[in-house]
């Protein structure tokens, strides 16, 4: 009998261990803590813009490595080479984003070590805009590669004002508040382990350079809103990130410095329930202060909004001559989304939804380069569209093989769509 009881006890222990390892909410018995000084850098509510200022002749086919004749090195336009897009001597996007739209954050997507970003960051800060600096998918796809690791380290050094020996300012450039690690690893088919490894590189750099807690930043890594593995939208992907962080020895980062983020086009009522009930009931996300959440892309394109708001006129929504209907639909759909987002983001930090920080409007201009010469849903998320040409700039280059003063870029005026005003209304102080 004693042997039988011993066997049963051992079996029970094994079963318990298996259950524990497969249950994130039980396996990670740590509480979320948002008392660290890095959280104080984030504006609340965080009213962000997915800032995509591509020149009017931009085409993804132009982004390649020199000297093979391509015009644009990448999609990083947040630098001195393209100052007429964002700066005071050109279209002055950053002033409009701060003074007119009342945004307080910029969600950026691409960041090259071959550019000078300091004037952009300084002018953004001058206009009341905080910034998340991205480690582009190019680097996150394989951070184990020595060349890409060096890119990551040099981006860190740029933001902290460090030389190659990690001597220098050791404080982040004013206004920089978040490290963005890749974009939607689940759609772009790279491992959450890669995301964790980039974070590990940054943490190791912090330790090597002696960065104090007061000068560290929050991390985020946006995921898609797909419902996978039988779980609600985005939850499986966030749990995968959690497991990758824990496995990489980054438990403290996950529970103290990580902002979960996801891109969604779902309507306001759905997101009200998701933020209030679904998200905090998932995993261990409500432990302690709760896992912080941000909507990295929020908004709809005109055609899909039209089909959702006018289900009996779906065919009409896609007709070339119905752009007014599409723009009206985007305006109405976004208005309902943004109303919910702003109200929840203004919740008291200690309330049930106090973990929700805000959202990033997707996006600054229509992505005309995605479907040249035709109408498609992916090209119509913008709150502005291209207008006449305003100016022409010269790409200074001179780094990483980028030719010096060899290419020109057209700077278009922007024409506000109907969603422009409802963004201003939603962000109004």
NORBELHU-V170804 format. One record per pair of residues at least 6 apart in sequence whose C-alpha atoms are under 8 Angstrom apart, sorted by the first residue. I is the first residue (numbers start at 1). J is the second residue. Records with the same first field share a line. If there is no record, write none. Layout:
I = J, J
//
This chain:
20 = 26, 27
21 = 27
23 = 283
24 = 239, 243, 283, 284
25 = 283, 284, 285
26 = 284
28 = 284
30 = 255, 287
31 = 255, 287, 288, 289, 290
32 = 255, 256, 285, 286, 287, 288, 289, 290, 291
33 = 255, 256, 288, 289, 290
34 = 256, 257, 289
35 = 256
36 = 213, 256, 257
37 = 213, 214, 215, 216
38 = 177, 213, 214, 215, 216, 217, 218, 257
39 = 217, 218, 257
41 = 177
42 = 130, 177
43 = 104, 105, 130
44 = 345, 346, 357, 358
45 = 342, 345, 346, 357, 358
46 = 104, 105, 345, 357, 358, 359
47 = 103, 104, 105, 342, 358, 359, 360, 361, 427
48 = 103, 104, 105, 106, 107, 358, 359, 360, 361
49 = 103, 105, 106, 107, 360, 361, 362, 363, 364
50 = 106, 107, 108, 296, 297, 360, 361, 362, 363, 364
51 = 106, 107, 108, 363, 364
52 = 108, 363, 364, 365
53 = 77, 85, 86, 364, 365
54 = 75, 77
55 = 85, 409, 410, 411, 412
56 = 386, 409, 410, 411, 412
57 = 409, 410
58 = 369
59 = 369, 370
60 = 75, 369
62 = 70, 71, 72, 73, 74
63 = 70, 71, 72, 73, 74, 75
64 = 70, 72, 73, 74
65 = 73
66 = 73, 401, 402, 403
67 = 401, 402, 403
71 = 407
73 = 402
74 = 110, 112
75 = 110
76 = 109, 110, 111, 112
77 = 85
78 = 86, 111, 117, 120
79 = 115, 116, 117, 118, 119, 120
80 = 115, 116, 117, 119, 120, 396
81 = 115, 116, 394, 395, 396, 397
82 = 393, 394, 395
83 = 89, 90, 120
84 = 90, 91, 92, 391, 392, 393, 411
85 = 91, 92, 93, 411
86 = 92, 93, 94, 120
87 = 93, 94, 95, 120, 123
88 = 95
90 = 391, 411
91 = 390, 411, 413
94 = 123, 124, 127, 129
95 = 124, 127
97 = 103, 129
98 = 104, 127, 128, 129
99 = 127
100 = 424
101 = 423, 424, 427, 428
102 = 424, 427, 428, 429
103 = 129, 427
104 = 128, 129, 130
105 = 129, 130, 131, 132
106 = 129, 130, 131, 132, 360
107 = 131, 132, 133, 296, 360
108 = 131, 132, 133, 134
109 = 133, 134, 135, 136, 183
110 = 134, 135, 136
111 = 133, 134, 135, 136
112 = 151, 155
113 = 151, 154, 155
114 = 399, 400
115 = 397, 399
121 = 131, 173, 174, 175, 176
122 = 173, 174, 175
124 = 130, 131, 175
125 = 174, 175
129 = 175
130 = 175, 176, 177
131 = 175, 176, 177, 178
132 = 176, 177, 178, 179, 180
133 = 176, 178, 179, 180
134 = 179, 180, 181, 182
135 = 152, 179, 180, 181, 182
136 = 181, 182, 183
137 = 181, 182, 183
139 = 148, 149, 151, 152, 182
140 = 181, 182, 190, 194, 195, 198
141 = 190, 191, 194
142 = 148, 194
143 = 149, 194, 197, 198
144 = 197
149 = 201
152 = 198, 201, 202
153 = 201, 202, 205
156 = 202, 205
157 = 163, 164, 166
159 = 171, 172, 173, 176
160 = 168, 169, 170, 171, 172, 173
161 = 168, 169, 170, 171, 172, 173
162 = 168, 169, 170
166 = 208, 209
167 = 209
170 = 209, 210, 211, 215
171 = 211, 215
172 = 215, 216
177 = 217, 218
178 = 217, 218, 219, 220
179 = 217, 218, 219, 220
180 = 219, 220, 221, 222
181 = 195, 198, 199, 219, 220, 221, 222
182 = 195, 221, 222
183 = 221, 222, 223
184 = 221, 222, 223, 224
185 = 191, 192, 222, 223
186 = 223, 224, 237
187 = 224
192 = 240, 241, 244
193 = 241, 244, 245, 248
195 = 221, 241
196 = 241, 244, 245, 248, 250
197 = 248
199 = 219
200 = 248, 250
206 = 212, 216
217 = 257
218 = 257, 258, 259
219 = 257, 258, 259
220 = 258, 259, 260, 261
221 = 259, 260, 261
222 = 260, 261, 262, 263, 296
223 = 234, 237, 238, 261, 262, 263
224 = 234, 237, 262, 263, 264
225 = 233, 234, 262, 263, 264
226 = 233, 234
227 = 233, 234, 235, 236
228 = 234, 235, 236, 237
229 = 236
232 = 278
234 = 262
235 = 279, 282
238 = 260
239 = 283
242 = 254
245 = 251, 253, 254
246 = 254
255 = 291
258 = 291, 292
259 = 291, 292, 293, 294
260 = 291, 292, 293, 294
261 = 293, 294, 295, 296
262 = 294, 295, 296, 297
263 = 295, 296, 297, 298
264 = 295, 296, 297, 298, 299
265 = 297, 298, 299, 300
266 = 337
267 = 333, 336, 337
268 = 336, 337, 338, 339, 340, 341
269 = 337, 340
271 = 337, 340, 341
272 = 340, 341, 344
275 = 353, 356
276 = 352, 353
279 = 285
280 = 286, 290, 291
285 = 291
289 = 350, 355
290 = 355
291 = 355
292 = 355, 356, 357
293 = 355, 356, 357, 358
294 = 356, 357, 358, 359
295 = 358, 359, 360
296 = 359, 360, 361
297 = 359, 360, 361, 362, 363
298 = 337, 359, 360, 361, 362
299 = 333, 334, 337, 338, 361, 362, 363, 381
300 = 330, 333, 334, 362, 381
301 = 330, 377, 378, 379, 380, 381, 382
302 = 325, 326, 327, 328, 329, 330, 377, 380, 381
303 = 317, 318, 326, 329, 330, 376, 377, 380
304 = 377
305 = 326, 329, 330, 333
306 = 314, 317, 325, 326, 329, 330
307 = 313, 314, 317
309 = 329, 333
316 = 322
317 = 325, 326
318 = 375
320 = 375
327 = 417, 418, 419
328 = 418, 419
330 = 418, 419
331 = 418, 419, 422
332 = 419
334 = 419, 422
335 = 419, 422, 423, 426
338 = 423, 426
339 = 426
341 = 358, 359
342 = 358, 426, 427
344 = 353, 354, 356, 358
345 = 353, 354, 356, 357, 358
346 = 357
347 = 353, 354, 356
348 = 354
349 = 355
361 = 423
362 = 381, 382, 383
363 = 381, 382, 383
364 = 382, 383, 384
365 = 381, 382, 383, 384, 385, 386, 414
366 = 379, 380, 381, 382, 383, 384, 385, 386
367 = 378, 379, 380, 381, 382
368 = 379, 380
369 = 379
370 = 378, 379
371 = 378, 379
382 = 417
383 = 416, 417, 418, 419, 420
384 = 414, 415, 416, 417, 419, 420
385 = 414, 415, 416, 417
386 = 412, 413, 414, 415
387 = 412, 413, 414, 415
388 = 412, 413, 414
389 = 410, 411, 412, 413
390 = 410, 411, 412, 413
391 = 410, 411, 412
392 = 408, 409, 410, 411
393 = 408, 409, 410, 411
394 = 405, 406, 407, 408, 409
395 = 404, 405, 406, 407, 408, 409
396 = 403, 404, 405, 406
397 = 403, 404, 405
398 = 404
//
